[in-house]
Amino acid sequence: MQEQQTAGADFDALIVGNGMVGTALCALLAEAGMRVALVEAQPGPLRLEELGEAPAPRVSALSPVSVRLLEHLGAWPLMTKKRVTPYRAMSVRDAEGSGRIAFSADEAGVAQLGYIVENNLTTAALNARVLEHPGVTVFYGSRVKALQTTATGRWLRLENGRTLGAPLVVAVDGARSVLRDMADIDVAEDDMDQHAVVTTVRCEYPHGDTARQVFVDGQPLAFLPLTVAGDDRYCSIVWSVDPARAQALEAMSPAALGEALSEAFEHQAGEVEVCDRAYRFPLVQRHAHRYTAPHFALVGDAAHSIHPLAGQGVNLGLMDAAVLAEEVTTAFRRGAPWGDERVLQRYARRRRADNAAMLNLMKAFKVLFGIRHPGVLLARNAGMSGLHRWVPLKRAIMRQAVGERGRLPQSCR
């Protein structure tokens, strides 16, 4: 349902942010019978028919558990008609030594380790499901000016003067969340002193359904497989480097950048042709001190943002959405006050420890691979090689990586 032409409206939940995670949350609440308003600053939705033939530069590695959620919401079939690329293997190596570890779907006991999917495609497919739902009203081109609290809920005052009220407001408005600031929730920030450089390339050799990552001078370079019009020689590049190096890479000509990528990857993919301009963005890990307040919750990057090293950011956010939706809709169906902080804290307890563990692990990896001491280098390479041979431990790690950890919400089982 498109925006209603009324001076104000009451809903069961207000969601601010129309990205992948916010739209998934909106769909989950609406399918439970809740009246949901989705507030988005962008002027209109991403639509499947408007996506170009060339791959978008920003991609995510969706885990099998996240795919099950998208299947549950009816978005995944729409995505597979466009372009999703499964990967059955993953390889990680240290360019400064002989350390290497490889994972496979067979070892993990799953059909795929995951799928590389353009963020725009996931958002557009979820939009297609949400926009046709009668319980959803979307307010595009709308920015929040104020967040107000009452005894029974929250009100959003938009810049155009409209007010929207509900027993629950959820901020899914990104790492620099405006709503988080309005709710006076502090956040711990850890500047990773790196920028991620992303682009799309076509390689000389096929990717073989394998995601590859190499640590070059302690900084991770990922070649993530893409298949475009049946051609399996495409990859999405994510190269996390110091800010000065990122600026230099962004300024390179496509030919020079392709040569730099080929050399850094030790020509494992053959010659690399850059198909798009390079984009860069700073990497800052953030974790909100709390996820909830009365009638208010943070979800996805508004609650936590993570280094792209393991590609887990969107998977953590989608799990946030699924868990919050499960706790809220359970209360809603029982007639209990679903915006009550006791309900919302159950969501926080189920998600905070898992998110914190992943954030700490990414920070530890960055520190470990950033140490250049010869003794640490030897130990690091020996540890990687030892883990590569220890199949039971590898299998346990892979089960965690594909999302099979903790009590999964019903929508993800």
C-alpha positions in Angstrom: 0.0 0.0 0.0 1.4 3.4 -0.9 1.4 6.4 1.4 -2.0 7.4 2.8 -3.1 10.9 2.3 -4.0 11.6 5.9 -2.6 14.0 8.5 -1.5 11.2 10.8 -1.9 7.5 11.3 -1.8 5.0 14.0 0.0 1.7 13.5 1.1 -1.4 15.4 4.8 -0.8 14.5 6.8 1.9 12.8 10.0 0.9 11.1 12.5 3.5 10.0 14.8 2.2 7.2 13.9 0.5 3.9 17.1 -1.5 3.4 17.4 -5.3 3.3 17.0 -5.7 7.1 14.2 -3.1 7.7 12.2 -4.4 4.8 12.5 -8.0 6.0 11.4 -7.0 9.4 8.4 -5.1 7.9 7.4 -8.2 6.0 7.6 -10.5 9.0 5.5 -8.2 11.2 2.9 -7.7 8.4 2.5 -11.4 7.8 1.5 -11.8 11.5 -1.4 -9.4 11.0 0.3 -6.2 12.3 -0.3 -2.8 10.7 3.2 -1.6 9.8 4.5 1.8 8.6 7.8 1.8 6.8 9.5 5.2 6.8 12.3 5.8 4.2 14.3 8.9 3.3 14.8 7.7 -0.3 12.2 9.0 -2.8 11.0 5.6 -3.9 11.5 1.9 -3.8 14.1 -0.2 -5.6 12.2 -2.3 -8.1 13.4 -5.6 -9.7 12.6 -4.4 -13.2 14.8 -1.4 -12.8 18.0 -3.3 -11.9 20.6 -3.2 -14.6 22.3 -6.1 -16.4 25.7 -5.2 -14.9 26.3 -6.3 -11.3 26.0 -3.7 -8.6 29.3 -3.1 -6.7 27.9 -3.8 -3.2 27.2 -7.5 -2.5 26.6 -9.7 0.5 27.4 -13.3 1.3 24.0 -14.7 2.3 24.2 -17.7 4.6 21.8 -20.7 4.1 19.9 -19.6 7.2 19.4 -16.1 5.7 18.3 -17.7 2.5 15.7 -19.8 4.4 14.3 -16.5 5.9 14.1 -15.0 2.4 12.4 -18.2 1.1 9.9 -17.9 4.0 9.1 -14.3 2.9 8.7 -15.2 -0.7 11.6 -13.0 -1.8 14.1 -15.7 -2.7 12.3 -17.1 -5.8 12.2 -13.5 -7.2 16.0 -13.2 -6.6 16.9 -16.5 -8.3 15.1 -15.3 -11.4 17.6 -12.5 -11.6 21.1 -13.3 -10.4 22.4 -15.2 -7.4 25.7 -17.0 -7.3 26.1 -20.0 -5.0 29.5 -20.8 -3.6 30.4 -24.3 -2.4 34.0 -23.6 -1.3 36.0 -21.0 0.5 39.7 -20.5 0.6 41.7 -18.2 2.9 45.5 -17.9 2.7 48.3 -15.6 4.0 50.4 -14.1 1.2 53.3 -13.7 3.6 53.7 -17.4 4.2 52.4 -20.9 3.5 49.3 -20.7 5.8 46.1 -21.7 4.0 42.7 -23.0 5.1 39.9 -24.3 2.8 36.3 -25.0 3.6 33.8 -26.9 1.5 30.0 -27.5 1.6 30.5 -31.2 1.7 32.6 -30.9 4.9 29.9 -28.7 6.4 27.1 -31.1 5.4 25.2 -28.5 3.4 24.4 -28.0 -0.2 26.0 -24.6 -0.4 28.1 -22.5 2.0 26.2 -19.5 0.9 25.3 -17.2 -2.0 26.8 -14.0 -3.3 24.0 -11.6 -4.0 23.9 -7.9 -4.9 22.4 -5.8 -2.0 20.1 -4.0 -4.5 18.6 -7.3 -5.6 17.8 -8.4 -2.1 16.2 -5.1 -1.3 14.2 -5.0 -4.5 12.8 -8.5 -4.0 11.8 -7.7 -0.4 10.2 -4.5 -1.6 8.2 -6.4 -4.1 6.7 -8.5 -1.3 6.1 -5.6 1.1 4.5 -3.2 -1.4 1.8 -5.7 -2.3 0.9 -6.4 1.4 -2.4 -4.6 2.5 -1.1 -4.3 6.1 1.9 -2.1 5.1 2.0 1.6 4.4 5.3 3.0 3.1 6.3 6.7 3.5 9.0 7.4 0.9 10.9 10.7 0.8 10.3 11.0 4.6 12.9 12.0 7.1 12.4 11.8 10.9 12.7 15.2 12.7 11.7 14.1 16.2 11.1 11.0 18.3 8.5 11.5 21.1 7.5 9.2 23.9 4.2 8.6 25.6 3.1 6.1 28.3 1.8 3.7 25.6 4.2 4.1 22.7 6.3 6.4 20.5 5.5 9.1 17.9 7.6 10.1 14.9 7.4 13.6 13.7 8.5 13.8 10.1 10.1 16.8 8.4 6.9 17.4 6.3 4.9 17.8 9.6 3.2 14.4 9.5 3.1 12.5 12.8 3.0 8.7 13.1 2.3 6.8 16.3 2.7 3.1 17.4 3.4 1.0 20.5 6.7 0.1 18.9 9.3 2.1 16.8 12.2 0.1 15.3 15.4 1.9 14.1 16.9 0.2 11.1 18.4 3.3 9.6 22.0 2.3 9.4 25.3 2.5 11.2 25.0 6.3 11.7 21.4 5.9 13.0 19.6 9.2 13.6 16.9 7.4 15.6 19.5 5.9 17.9 20.8 9.3 18.7 17.2 10.6 19.3 16.6 7.7 21.7 19.8 8.7 23.6 21.5 5.3 23.1 25.2 5.5 23.2 27.4 3.4 20.9 31.0 2.1 21.2 33.0 2.9 18.1 36.2 1.2 17.0 37.8 2.8 13.9 39.5 -0.1 12.1 41.9 2.3 10.3 40.9 0.7 7.0 38.7 1.6 4.0 37.0 -1.1 1.9 37.5 -0.7 -1.8 34.8 -2.5 -3.9 34.3 -3.0 -7.6 33.3 -5.7 -10.1 35.9 -7.6 -12.2 36.1 -10.2 -14.9 38.9 -12.7 -14.4 40.8 -14.8 -16.9 39.9 -18.0 -15.0 36.5 -19.2 -13.8 35.7 -18.8 -10.1 34.7 -22.4 -9.7 31.9 -21.5 -7.2 34.7 -20.6 -4.7 35.0 -17.5 -2.5 38.7 -16.6 -2.1 40.4 -14.4 0.3 44.1 -13.5 0.7 45.8 -11.4 3.4 48.2 -9.0 1.6 50.5 -7.2 4.1 47.9 -8.3 6.7 45.0 -6.7 4.9 42.2 -8.9 3.4 41.5 -9.0 -0.3 38.4 -11.0 -1.3 37.3 -12.3 -4.7 33.6 -13.2 -4.3 32.2 -15.3 -7.2 29.5 -13.8 -9.5 28.0 -15.5 -12.5 26.7 -13.0 -15.1 24.6 -14.2 -18.1 26.2 -17.7 -17.6 29.7 -16.4 -17.5 31.5 -17.6 -14.3 34.5 -15.5 -14.6 33.1 -12.4 -12.8 33.9 -11.6 -9.1 33.0 -8.8 -6.7 36.1 -7.4 -5.1 36.4 -6.2 -1.5 39.9 -5.0 -0.6 40.3 -3.6 3.0 43.4 -1.4 3.1 44.7 1.6 5.0 43.0 4.9 4.0 45.9 6.2 1.9 46.1 3.0 -0.1 42.4 3.0 -0.6 42.4 6.5 -1.9 45.2 5.6 -4.4 43.3 2.5 -5.5 40.1 4.4 -6.1 41.9 7.0 -8.2 43.5 4.3 -10.5 42.5 3.8 -14.1 40.6 0.5 -14.6 43.7 -1.0 -16.3 46.0 0.0 -13.5 43.6 -1.3 -10.8 43.2 -4.6 -12.7 47.0 -5.0 -12.7 47.2 -4.2 -9.0 44.5 -6.8 -8.2 46.2 -9.4 -10.4 49.5 -8.9 -8.7 48.1 -8.8 -5.1 46.2 -12.0 -5.8 49.4 -13.5 -7.2 47.6 -14.2 -10.5 45.5 -17.0 -9.0 42.6 -15.7 -11.0 44.7 -14.9 -14.1 44.5 -11.4 -15.6 41.9 -9.2 -14.0 39.7 -6.8 -16.0 37.9 -4.1 -13.9 34.3 -3.7 -15.1 33.2 -0.7 -13.0 34.7 2.2 -11.1 36.1 1.5 -7.7 34.2 2.8 -4.6 35.6 3.1 -1.1 34.1 3.5 2.3 35.6 3.7 5.8 35.4 0.7 8.1 34.2 1.4 11.7 32.9 -1.3 14.0 30.1 -0.1 16.2 28.1 -1.7 19.0 25.2 0.1 20.7 25.4 0.0 24.5 21.8 -1.3 24.6 19.5 -2.5 21.9 16.2 -1.5 23.4 14.3 1.2 25.4 10.6 1.3 26.2 8.6 1.0 22.9 11.9 1.2 20.9 14.5 -1.2 19.4 17.6 -1.1 17.3 18.1 -3.7 14.6 20.9 -4.4 12.1 23.6 -1.8 11.5 21.8 0.6 13.8 22.7 -1.8 16.6 26.0 -3.1 15.3 28.3 -2.7 12.3 31.1 -5.1 11.5 34.2 -5.4 9.4 33.4 -7.1 6.1 36.2 -9.7 6.6 33.8 -12.6 7.1 30.8 -11.2 5.2 28.5 -11.6 8.2 27.0 -8.1 8.5 23.7 -8.7 6.6 23.3 -12.2 8.1 23.5 -10.8 11.6 21.0 -8.1 10.7 18.5 -10.5 9.2 18.8 -12.7 12.3 18.1 -9.6 14.4 15.0 -9.0 12.4 13.8 -12.6 12.6 14.3 -12.8 16.4 12.7 -9.4 17.1 9.7 -10.3 14.9 9.3 -13.6 16.7 9.3 -12.0 20.1 7.0 -9.1 19.1 4.5 -11.2 17.1 4.2 -13.8 19.9 3.2 -11.0 22.3 0.9 -9.4 19.7 -1.0 -12.7 19.1 -1.4 -13.2 22.8 -2.8 -9.7 23.2 0.2 -8.7 25.4 1.8 -5.2 25.1 4.4 -6.0 22.3 6.2 -2.7 22.8 6.8 -3.4 26.5 10.5 -3.4 27.3 10.3 -6.9 28.8 9.3 -8.2 25.4 12.0 -6.3 23.7 14.7 -7.3 26.1 14.1 -11.0 25.2 15.1 -10.0 21.7 18.2 -8.2 23.1 19.3 -11.2 25.2 19.0 -13.6 22.2 21.0 -11.4 19.9 23.5 -9.3 21.8 26.0 -12.1 22.8 26.1 -13.5 19.3 26.7 -10.1 17.7 29.3 -9.2 20.2 31.2 -12.5 19.7 31.3 -11.9 15.9 32.5 -8.3 16.4 35.2 -9.4 18.7 36.3 -12.2 16.4 36.6 -9.8 13.4 38.7 -7.4 15.5 40.9 -10.2 16.7 41.5 -11.3 13.1 42.5 -7.8 12.0 44.9 -7.5 14.9 46.4 -11.0 14.3 47.0 -10.5 10.6 48.3 -7.0 11.1 51.2 -8.1 13.3 54.4 -8.4 11.2 56.7 -10.0 13.8 58.4 -13.2 12.3 57.4 -15.3 15.2 53.8 -14.4 15.0 53.9 -15.0 11.2 55.2 -18.5 11.7 52.6 -19.3 14.4 49.8 -17.8 12.3 50.7 -19.9 9.3 51.2 -23.0 11.4 47.8 -22.5 13.0 46.0 -22.0 9.6 47.6 -25.1 8.2 46.8 -27.2 11.3 43.2 -26.1 11.3 43.0 -27.0 7.6 43.8 -30.6 8.5 41.6 -30.8 11.6 38.3 -31.6 9.8 36.0 -32.0 12.9 36.9 -28.5 14.2 36.6 -27.1 10.6 33.1 -28.6 10.4 32.1 -27.0 13.7 33.4 -23.6 12.5 31.6 -23.9 9.2 28.3 -24.8 10.9 28.7 -21.5 12.8 29.5 -19.6 9.6 26.4 -20.9 7.7 24.3 -19.6 10.6 23.4 -22.8 12.4 24.0 -21.5 15.9 21.8 -20.8 18.9 18.0 -21.0 18.9 16.9 -20.1 15.4 13.5 -18.3 15.0 10.8 -20.3 13.3 11.1 -18.3 10.1 14.7 -19.4 9.6 14.3 -23.1 10.3 
